[in-house]
Every structure is written in structure tokens, then in C-alpha cells.
Amino acid sequence: MRIYHNPRCSKSRGTLALLEEAGVTPEIIHYLDTPPTRAELVALLAKLGMQPSELVRRGEDICKTEYAGRTMSEDDWLDAMLAHPVLIERPIVVAGERAVIGRPPEKVLELLDV
């Protein structure tokens, strides 16, 4: 199992704690320090069943200043997240071919066989 994690985010910390409480020691990817490649982000979106625009954190300052009011294609949003990883919704937890966003953190329980 893998978690795309931001330790400054309470939802991300809560999701990681739920995994650990369930006995899972996930691979932790600090995606702000080690952003996904385009291919990795496309694969994550496929596992999530989402379009790039659905994964964007629109409340981030960079989104408001750089992208608000612009007409953006899905490729444009993908490029925006690659340029500014802070725009990627978090945390993302991956188990094999399945993935969920840990909002709320309990959503991660869907990936556990419990």
C-alpha cells in the first residue's frame, strides 16, 4: 500500500494513522518533495476513476491566483498539478489497482479487507 502524504495536513495524518492502526505500514510518498511524474499522475487518476479537474485543490492560493477564471482542459489541469503539486488533493492511498482519497480519513477503510 502507498500513501501520497503531506504531513502538514490533518486529513493526511489521520489517514496514515488509520492505516497504521489497521496494521498497515504503507510506503509514504511525500508528494510535495517528490511529485509524481505525468505517467504516475495519469495512473493515479485512472485508479481513482477521476478526471484531472476533479483532483485539484481549488482553495489553494496558487489556484486562485494562477488559474481562477481561466478555461482549462483536463490536460491543462494535469499540467497545473505537475507544475504545482500542492494542487493535488490529498491524501491519496493506493492498494494495487484501487485508490481512494482519504477525505474523510475513514474512506481508506474501503481499501482494507476488513
C-alpha positions in Angstrom: 0.0 0.0 0.0 1.2 3.5 -0.8 0.1 6.9 0.6 0.7 10.2 -1.1 1.1 12.2 2.0 1.5 15.7 3.3 2.5 15.6 7.0 1.2 19.2 7.5 -2.3 18.1 6.5 -4.6 16.8 9.3 -6.6 14.6 6.9 -3.4 13.1 5.6 -2.1 12.5 9.1 -5.4 11.0 10.1 -5.5 8.7 7.1 -1.9 7.5 7.8 -2.9 6.8 11.5 -5.9 4.7 10.4 -3.7 2.6 8.2 -1.1 2.1 10.9 -3.9 1.2 13.5 -5.1 -1.4 11.0 -1.6 -2.9 11.0 -0.6 -1.5 7.6 2.8 0.1 7.1 2.4 1.9 3.8 5.1 3.3 1.5 4.9 7.0 2.3 5.5 9.4 -0.6 5.9 13.0 0.4 4.5 14.2 -2.9 5.4 17.8 -2.3 9.0 16.8 -2.1 8.8 14.0 -4.7 6.0 14.9 -7.0 4.5 12.2 -9.3 5.5 12.1 -12.9 2.9 12.8 -15.6 2.6 9.0 -16.1 2.2 8.4 -12.4 -0.4 11.1 -12.0 -2.4 9.7 -15.0 -2.2 6.2 -13.5 -3.4 7.6 -10.1 -6.3 9.3 -11.8 -7.3 6.0 -13.5 -7.2 4.1 -10.3 -9.3 6.9 -8.6 -11.7 6.9 -11.6 -11.3 10.7 -11.7 -10.6 13.4 -14.3 -7.7 15.8 -13.5 -10.1 18.7 -12.8 -11.7 16.6 -10.0 -8.4 16.1 -8.2 -7.5 19.8 -8.0 -7.5 21.6 -4.6 -9.2 24.8 -5.8 -8.9 26.5 -2.4 -5.1 26.8 -2.7 -3.7 30.3 -3.3 -1.9 29.2 -6.4 -5.1 28.0 -7.9 -6.9 31.3 -7.1 -4.1 33.4 -8.5 -2.9 31.4 -11.5 -6.0 29.5 -12.7 -9.2 31.2 -11.4 -11.5 32.3 -14.2 -9.5 30.5 -16.9 -11.0 27.9 -19.2 -8.9 24.8 -18.5 -8.9 21.5 -20.4 -8.3 18.3 -18.5 -4.7 18.3 -19.9 -4.3 21.9 -18.7 -5.3 20.8 -15.1 -2.9 17.9 -15.4 -0.1 20.3 -16.3 -1.1 22.6 -13.5 -0.8 19.8 -10.9 2.5 18.8 -12.3 3.8 22.3 -12.1 2.3 22.9 -8.6 1.9 19.6 -6.7 0.2 21.5 -3.8 -2.8 21.5 -6.1 -3.1 17.7 -5.9 -5.9 16.6 -3.5 -4.6 14.6 -0.5 -4.0 12.1 0.8 -4.2 9.5 -2.0 -3.9 5.9 -0.9 -3.2 3.2 -3.4 -3.7 -0.6 -2.9 -2.9 -2.5 -6.1 -5.3 -1.2 -8.8 -7.5 0.6 -6.4 -7.1 4.1 -4.9 -9.1 6.5 -2.7 -8.7 10.0 -1.4 -8.6 10.0 2.4 -11.3 12.6 2.8 -12.6 11.8 5.3 -9.8 9.6 6.5 -12.2 6.7 7.1 -12.5 6.4 3.3 -9.2 4.5 3.4 -11.0 1.6 5.1 -12.5 0.8 1.7 -9.1 -0.5 0.6 -8.7 -2.8 3.6 -10.1 -6.2 3.7 -12.0 -5.8 6.9 
